[in-house]
Amino acid sequence: METSCICRFCASPCKNPNSLRNHERLCKENPNRDLRSVENLAKGRKSYAEYQKSNGSWNRGLTKETDERISRMSLSLQGKPSVMKGKHYERKFNNANGLSGGLREGAGRGKKGRYNGIWCDSSWELAYLIYCLEHEIRIERCKESFEYQFEGKTHKYFPDFIVEGTYVEIKGFDTAKVKAKIDQFPKDKPFRILHEADLSSVFSYVTQKYGEDFIRLYEH
């Protein structure tokens, strides 16, 4: 993956320039996204859902009170939210509980994994982590949360890392919510937000040493 193939709106990595163009054109964070194409895609998904509905499924109309199989499944899931493996479950669960930021593993949109025992939510975070570790810069995952207000609600914010005593957040784009986090961050604590331009030397170092597919370095 090329470092240039990063969505400038949501920071999601794309495989190549063509997929990047298509992604950015429809990206939810793009204020000028192609709404007509989005609408057509939505219609296609709706049509497929109607097709599935018309063809029925084995558990259609059944409940745990009327079907023994569903009853057993319901009992096995009680108290175990982690077994729900839907594509966006982790992010929706945390957002619904007012969580945002670096602590929740798997909540970001980028390529995720562990490197040197430290969790990263994106390839950008991985590159920055590698750079710090190989330049003897003290870095750790931030596990400390800070409260902030946004749209009348209280949320918790976890910066991505603590680097040499400074709280560091890596962002590909800014939103009103990001601004609220920054503006309300404790003034007595050192804080730095890094954008793509700030990481250019980091990307150059990592890609020159490990190649553009450096995400293979994630521990499995």
PyMOL commands that set and color helices and strands:
alter all, ss='L'
color gray80, all
select helices_A, chain A and resi 17-26+35-55+68-77+81-83+89-96+123-134+176-183+197-210+214-217
alter helices_A, ss='H'
color red, helices_A
select strands_A, chain A and resi 99-101+113-115+118-120+139-141+146-150+153-158+161-163+166-170+191-194
alter strands_A, ss='S'
color yellow, strands_A
deselect
rebuild
show_as cartoon
